[in-house]
Amino acid sequence: MLNIGFIGAGNMGAAIIKGAFSLRNIRIFAYDTDESKLGRLKDYGVTPCLSEKELAERCTYIILAVKPNHLDEVLGNIKEHIGENTVLISICAGITDEYIKTRTNPTAKIILSMPNTPLLLGEGATALAKTEYVTEEEFGNVCGIFSSCGKIAVIDKSKMKEIIAVNGSSPAFIYLFSKVFIDYAESAGIESETAKELFAQALTGSAKMILESGYSIDDLITMVASKGGTTEAGLSKLRENNFESAVTAACKACTARAYELNH
């Protein structure tokens, strides 16, 4: 039986808990300064803890599901209660394993992760990176936890900041993109719910085409954009208005902020 502890039971922590609840041979513990959040998770087998210290003493795997600006305080509170077999899993954007080691101990077992909010519906995507003192078995256990609420990808820890724009932040970019289309539909006299359903299905179908059709993304664009047609006209305006450059700039800004958060 594995004891899994969550420090932080906000949206992301709660989403992972709800997925992990389906797994066998684990016991879930959680601590949050807002006790009402723990109450909402009672149906998922969560044992509330009264402090971060208590959780660290009871759990072998500790998921740090707090905001980066709260991490120093959390690590300070649990530092003396981290055993040699404790595995710390960070979901904090921009935080490196070295950052955590300097605030706990130099041989701490640390796994870095970058999940996204669709975990709330069991449709999330999480990037995971193993660091030097973590065993394959321990890493496999953590991969299993995140796989319970979506898909996972294992990447090198040196790319955990760069992956944020692609994975962690991209849903917000997609939502903003979606809002523009739905607002346009409303302005053209189409009901927003109708537009939302159609556009959401277009996103779902397009995602499947990217993953399952066997075509490259350039090929997929060409398949939709007939020469001289409506799609080509729209694409030309996106390019005239530097759509690709704007998205690239957004990704770079996201990555730059991740580097700032590690200091």
C-alpha positions in Angstrom: 0.0 0.0 0.0 1.4 3.3 -1.1 0.7 6.5 1.0 0.3 9.4 -1.4 0.1 12.9 0.1 -1.1 16.1 -1.5 0.0 19.5 -0.1 -2.6 21.7 -1.8 -6.1 20.6 -2.8 -7.0 23.3 -5.3 -8.2 22.6 -8.8 -5.1 20.7 -9.9 -4.5 18.8 -6.7 -8.2 17.8 -6.6 -8.1 16.6 -10.2 -5.2 14.3 -9.6 -6.8 13.0 -6.4 -10.0 12.2 -8.3 -8.0 10.2 -10.9 -5.8 8.5 -8.3 -8.9 7.3 -6.4 -9.4 4.8 -9.2 -6.1 3.1 -8.5 -5.6 0.1 -6.3 -3.1 -0.2 -3.4 -2.9 3.4 -2.6 -4.0 5.5 0.4 -4.5 9.2 -0.2 -3.8 12.0 2.3 -4.1 15.7 1.8 -3.5 19.0 3.5 -4.7 22.4 2.6 -5.0 25.7 4.5 -8.6 25.8 3.3 -10.2 22.9 5.1 -13.4 23.2 3.0 -11.4 22.0 0.0 -10.6 18.8 1.9 -14.3 18.3 2.8 -15.2 18.3 -0.9 -12.9 15.4 -1.4 -14.2 13.1 1.3 -16.0 10.9 -1.3 -12.6 10.1 -2.9 -11.1 8.4 0.1 -9.0 11.3 1.2 -7.6 11.3 4.8 -7.3 14.9 5.9 -4.1 16.0 7.7 -3.9 18.8 10.2 -0.5 20.0 9.0 2.1 19.7 6.3 4.3 18.1 9.0 1.8 15.3 9.7 1.4 14.6 6.0 5.1 14.4 5.4 5.4 11.9 8.3 2.7 9.7 7.0 3.4 9.7 3.2 6.2 8.3 1.0 5.0 10.2 -2.0 4.3 13.9 -1.6 2.8 15.9 -4.4 3.5 19.6 -4.1 0.4 21.1 -5.5 0.9 24.7 -4.4 1.6 28.0 -6.2 5.4 28.5 -6.8 5.4 31.6 -4.4 4.2 29.3 -1.6 6.7 26.6 -2.2 9.5 27.9 0.0 7.3 28.0 3.1 6.0 24.5 2.4 9.4 23.0 1.9 10.6 24.7 5.1 7.7 23.1 7.0 8.4 19.6 5.8 12.2 19.6 5.5 12.8 17.8 8.7 10.2 15.2 8.0 11.4 14.0 4.6 12.9 10.5 4.9 15.4 8.9 2.6 12.7 7.1 0.7 10.4 10.1 0.4 9.6 11.1 -3.2 8.7 14.7 -3.8 6.6 15.4 -6.9 6.4 19.1 -7.9 3.7 20.5 -10.2 5.0 24.1 -9.7 5.7 25.9 -12.9 9.4 26.8 -13.4 10.7 25.1 -10.3 13.8 22.9 -10.8 14.9 19.9 -8.8 18.0 21.9 -7.7 15.7 24.5 -6.3 13.9 21.9 -4.1 17.2 20.2 -3.1 18.7 23.4 -1.8 15.6 23.8 0.4 15.4 20.2 1.6 18.5 18.0 1.1 21.0 17.4 -1.7 20.0 13.8 -2.2 16.2 14.3 -2.2 14.2 12.2 -4.6 12.4 14.6 -6.9 10.1 14.2 -9.9 9.1 17.3 -11.9 5.7 17.4 -13.5 3.7 19.8 -15.7 0.0 18.9 -15.8 -2.8 20.9 -17.3 -6.4 21.7 -16.2 -8.2 19.2 -18.5 -7.1 16.7 -15.8 -10.3 17.9 -14.1 -12.3 15.9 -16.7 -9.8 13.0 -16.9 -8.5 14.3 -20.2 -5.3 16.0 -19.1 -1.8 15.8 -20.4 1.2 15.8 -18.1 4.9 16.1 -18.8 7.1 14.2 -16.3 10.8 14.3 -15.7 12.8 11.8 -13.5 15.8 13.1 -11.6 18.9 11.2 -10.5 18.0 9.6 -7.1 14.5 8.4 -8.2 14.3 4.7 -8.9 12.5 3.3 -12.0 9.9 1.7 -9.7 9.2 5.0 -7.9 9.0 6.9 -11.2 6.6 4.2 -12.6 4.3 4.7 -9.6 4.1 8.4 -10.2 3.5 7.9 -13.9 0.6 5.7 -12.9 -0.9 8.4 -10.8 -0.9 10.9 -13.6 -2.0 8.4 -16.2 -5.1 7.9 -14.1 -6.4 11.3 -15.2 -5.0 11.7 -18.8 -2.0 11.1 -21.0 1.6 11.5 -19.9 4.9 12.1 -21.7 8.4 11.7 -20.2 10.8 14.4 -21.1 14.3 15.5 -20.0 14.2 17.7 -16.9 16.1 20.4 -18.8 13.0 21.1 -20.9 10.5 21.4 -18.2 10.2 25.1 -18.5 9.9 25.0 -22.3 7.1 22.4 -22.1 4.9 24.8 -20.1 3.8 26.8 -23.1 3.0 23.6 -25.1 1.2 21.8 -22.3 0.5 23.7 -19.1 -0.5 27.1 -20.5 -1.8 26.1 -23.9 -5.3 25.4 -22.8 -5.7 29.1 -21.9 -4.4 30.1 -25.3 -6.8 27.7 -26.9 -9.7 29.1 -24.9 -8.9 32.6 -26.0 -8.7 31.5 -29.6 -12.1 29.8 -29.2 -13.6 32.9 -27.6 -12.8 34.9 -30.7 -14.6 32.5 -33.0 -17.6 32.2 -30.7 -17.8 36.0 -30.3 -17.6 36.3 -34.1 -20.5 33.9 -34.5 -22.6 35.9 -32.1 -21.9 39.1 -34.0 -23.1 37.3 -37.2 -26.4 36.4 -35.5 -25.5 32.7 -34.6 -26.5 31.6 -31.1 -23.4 31.3 -28.9 -24.3 27.8 -27.6 -24.6 26.5 -31.2 -21.2 28.1 -32.1 -19.6 26.7 -29.0 -20.8 23.1 -29.7 -19.7 23.3 -33.3 -16.3 24.9 -32.6 -15.6 22.6 -29.7 -16.3 19.6 -31.9 -14.0 21.1 -34.6 -11.2 21.2 -31.9 -11.9 17.6 -30.8 -11.9 16.4 -34.4 -8.9 18.4 -35.4 -6.9 17.0 -32.4 -7.8 13.4 -33.5 -6.7 14.2 -37.0 -3.4 15.5 -35.8 -2.8 12.3 -33.7 -4.5 9.6 -35.8 -4.8 10.5 -39.4 -1.1 9.9 -40.3 -0.9 13.3 -42.1 1.5 16.0 -41.2 0.1 19.3 -39.8 1.0 21.0 -43.0 -0.8 18.3 -45.0 -3.9 18.8 -42.8 -3.9 22.5 -43.4 -3.7 22.0 -47.2 -6.6 19.5 -47.0 -8.9 22.1 -45.6 -7.6 25.1 -47.5 -8.6 24.7 -51.1 -6.9 27.0 -53.5 -8.9 30.2 -53.9 -11.4 29.1 -51.3 -12.8 30.6 -48.1 -10.2 28.9 -45.8 -7.3 30.2 -47.8 -8.8 33.7 -47.6 -9.0 33.4 -43.8 -5.5 31.9 -43.5 -4.0 34.8 -45.5 -5.5 37.3 -43.0 -4.1 35.4 -40.1 -0.7 35.5 -41.7 -1.0 39.2 -42.6 -1.7 39.9 -39.0 1.3 37.9 -37.8 -0.7 35.1 -36.2 2.3 32.7 -36.1 4.6 35.3 -34.7 2.1 36.2 -32.0 1.8 32.6 -30.9 5.6 32.1 -30.9 6.0 35.3 -28.8 3.4 34.0 -26.3 5.3 30.8 -25.9 8.6 32.6 -25.4 7.1 34.9 -22.8 5.6 31.9 -21.0 9.1 30.2 -20.9 10.8 33.4 -19.8 8.4 33.8 -16.9 9.1 30.1 -15.9 12.8 30.9 -15.7 12.1 34.0 -13.5 10.0 31.9 -11.1 13.0 29.7 -10.3 14.9 32.6 -8.7 
